[in-house]
Amino acid sequence: MIKKKECVAMLLAGGQGSRLYTLTEKTAKPAVPFGGKYRIIDFPLSNCINSRIDTVGVLTQYQPLGLNEYIGNGEPWDLDRVYGGVRVLPPYQAQKSASWYKGTANAIYQNINFIDRYDPDYVLILSGDHIYKMDYNAMLQYHKEKNAACTIAVLEVPLSEASRFGIMNTNADNSVYEFEEKPKNPKSTKASMGIYIFNKKTLFDYLIADEKDPKSSNDFGKNIIPAMLNSGEKLFAYSFNGYWKDVGTIQSLWEANMDLLGKNPKFNLYDRSWRIYFRNNPLPPHFIGKSGTVSNSIVTEGCEIFGAVADSVLFNSVKIGEGAVVKDSIIFPGSVIEPGANVEYSIVDSNSVISAGVHIGAPKENADGITVIGSNLKITNNMKIPIAAMVNENALSNFI
Amino acid sequence: MNAAGIIFSNLHDQRITELTRQRTMASIPFACRYRLIDFALSNMVNSDITNINVIAHYNYHSLMDHIGTGKNWDLARRTGGIKILPPYITAYANHDNALYSTRLEALKSVIFSISHIQEELIVLSDCDVICNIDISKLIKYHIDSSADITMVVKSVNLSSYIDENHIIVKSNNKKEITDIITYPVDISGPQDISLNIWVIRKDLLITMVNDALAHGYVSFHRDIIGKNIGKLRMQVYNHNEYSAVISSFNNYYATSMSLLSNPDIRRSLFEIADRPIFTKVRNSAPTKYVGSPLITDSLIADGCVIEGTVDNSILFRGVKVGQGATVKNSILFQDTVISNNAYLNCVVTDKNVVIREGVVLSAHQTMPIHIEKNKMI
C-alpha cells in the first residue's frame, strides 16, 4: 500500500542541451558537472529534499546512462525512501503505443500513472538545467493560499533581457492574465523559471486534452499554460528573489561556476541550512605542493596542484603540473594539465590531458569566447587549437 | 570470500589519550577526512569481506555516529554487513562489574556473536594500523600454507628506545612463528613487528577463547599465540608496502606529517586502483581559496574556506583560516576556525576549536601541542 503524498515533483531531465556542444555529447545536460563536485541535477534534487518533498520522478530521454547511474537509488539526496523517493522515468512501450517524450507536457502525460500512485493533491514541475536554491514548500504554501490552479515561479529580469524569456504579465494581485514566450516588446519583467505547481486534477485534465490535439507541440509554456489562461483558470506568479541561472550555454555555465568564487560569492555553497547534496567519490584530500599557488579558486578532493591556479574551478582528481598555469578556467574531473602547459579562459572536459608546454585559450580580455576541450582527449604540442574553439574527438584531426 | 571480519575499536586507546578522551581509537581522525577504522573497514570491503563485527568498549558514540548504517563502506546489507558489538553484560552475572581490558577479554564478551558467524575464516584487525593491504592475498597465503593462524608483520629497523608499544614476532625461514615478544626491552635492529591483523579459523578461535576462559588467561599474544608456538601452525605474512602503527600522540603527529613530505605514502594509501579508502560522506562543498593565500605542502579536505597562509599542514573538513592568519606544521580537525592574524605552529586542534584573532601558539615538531575539542583560545 502506498501512502498518499501531498506533492509529487516531476523533474524534466531529458533535454539534450545542444548549446553545451561537446560537453553534452555523451551526457544529458542535467548530469553535466558543476561547481567542483556537483552535477546540475543536484540543485533541484537537493531543493526537493530540503523542501521536504520526498517523491521525485526524473524524466530522462537523451543519453540517460550516466544520469541513471548518478541518481541510482537516490541515497545521496536522502531520496531512497520506502514510500516515494526518486524514480527514473524513461519513455516506455505501452500496449497500444510506444513513443519518445514529444514535449515537456507529453512527458508528464506519459507518466500520469506514476503520479497517480501517490494520489497527490499537487504536482511540482521542475527542470534539470538551472542552478538555484529554492524552498518549493514556501511556493506550495503560496499556491494553497491563493487557491490557484497553477502557480508559476518568476524571476525579475532586466527589461532589456526580458525578450529572451517567457514573460508572465500579471495583475496587481500577481494573478497572471497573459503569457508571452520571448516577446519583442515585453510588458513585464517577470520571467518564468520553468517551475510550476499544479493542482493534480486540473493538470491531468489539461494534459489529456492537450494530448488529443494533434497540432499541439505538447509543451507547458507553449500549450498548457495558454490553454489554462484561455479557459479562465486561476494562475498566479510566485516571485523568487534569490540567485537563479540557466546554465544552458557554454558562456552561462562558465559564468555560473565563476559566481561561486570570492569572499561574498553571488551563489553561496556554504550555507549549512540548505546543503546541496551529491554523489560522493572515495577520494583523498587535495594536495598543494611547494611550487603550487591557488588564488580565488575552488578546489576539491583528489586534486594535486604544483602549478599556478587562479580564478578557476577544479573538479576532483585534477592534476596541475609544475609551472603550469590555469586561469579563468573550469577543469572537469580527472583531467591533467601537464608541467608548463597554459590554460586560460577555457573549459576542459573530463579525463583529458593538456600536454606539457601546450597553450589553450587566451587571456579573457583578448579572447572572443571560451575554448572548450572535450572529454578523453590528449592535446599535444603539434596541435593548433584556435581560441574559442570547440574541440571534440572528431574535430581533433582538424587541428593538427 | 569465505571470511568474516572482527575489528577491535578500543584497544590501545590509552596510548593516545589526547585524542581518545572523547572517542575510540577507531574514530581518531586522520588525513583530512578519514577515521582510523576506515582503513580496517576498507581493507576488508575491498577484499569482499562484507560481514564485519566491530567490538566496542566505551565512549563509542563517535564511532557509532561515524559508521551509521555502514552504507558508506557498502556494508548496509541484508546478509552480513556491519554490526557494532557493545560490551555484553547481563545484570545478574556482572559480579565484578568489569569491562574487558585486553583483546582476549574483548573476544570473550562477544563469543556468542562470533559463534553465529557462518564464514569459516575470521580476519581480526585493530584500528591503530594505517595501511592499504590486499587481504584476499593474505587469506590465500593462509590457506596455501595450511596455517591455523597467520599474523601480518612488517619488517622494520627498530631503534631501541621508542618502540616499546610494538610486539615483535620472530619466525624461521619457513615463516613459522618461533617467538613472540610482547614487552620488548632494549631490542633494536631489523625485526618483524606485528601489524595487529590476523587470520584464524573460526572454530579454532572459539576453542581458544573458551580454553582461555577456562584457564583464566588474559593476554591474546602471550597466552594464546605464545603458548601455542610449536603446537599450532602459525605463520607470518609480510606486508612490506607502507604501513604505520599509531603508538603515541607524537607518533600520530609524525605519521600525519609524513603524508606531506612523502608523496609515495599518499599513493600507497589512497591511490591503489580498486582499493579506495572509504569514509563517511559529509556533503561538504568544495574548498574555496579567497584572494591569493599562500598554500604550500598541505593536504586540504573539502568544505574549507582559506584566506590566510597554510604551510606543511593538514586541514580537515570545514576548517576556516582567516585573513593574515598563518598555519604551519599543524593539523586542524573538522570545523576548526583560525581567526584573522592568528599564528599556529606545530599545533593539533581537535574538532570545533576556535583560535581567536591575533592569538599566537607555537610548539616544536618533536613536542606538538593538542587543543581539546570545542575549546576557544
Interface residues (C-beta under 8 A of the other chain):
Chain A: G35 G36 K37 E75 P76 L260 L261 G262 K263 P265 L269 Y270 R275 I276 Y277 F278 N280 P282 L283 P284 P285 H286 F287 I288 G289 K290 G292 T293 V294 S295 N296 S297 I298 V299 T300 E301 A310 V313
Chain B: A31 C32 R33 S42 K71 L260 P263 R266 L269 F270 E271 P276 I277 F278 T279 V281 N283 A285 P286 T287 K288 Y289 V290 G291 S292 P293 L294 I295 T296 D297 S298 L299 I300 A301 D302 G303 V305 E307 I314 L315
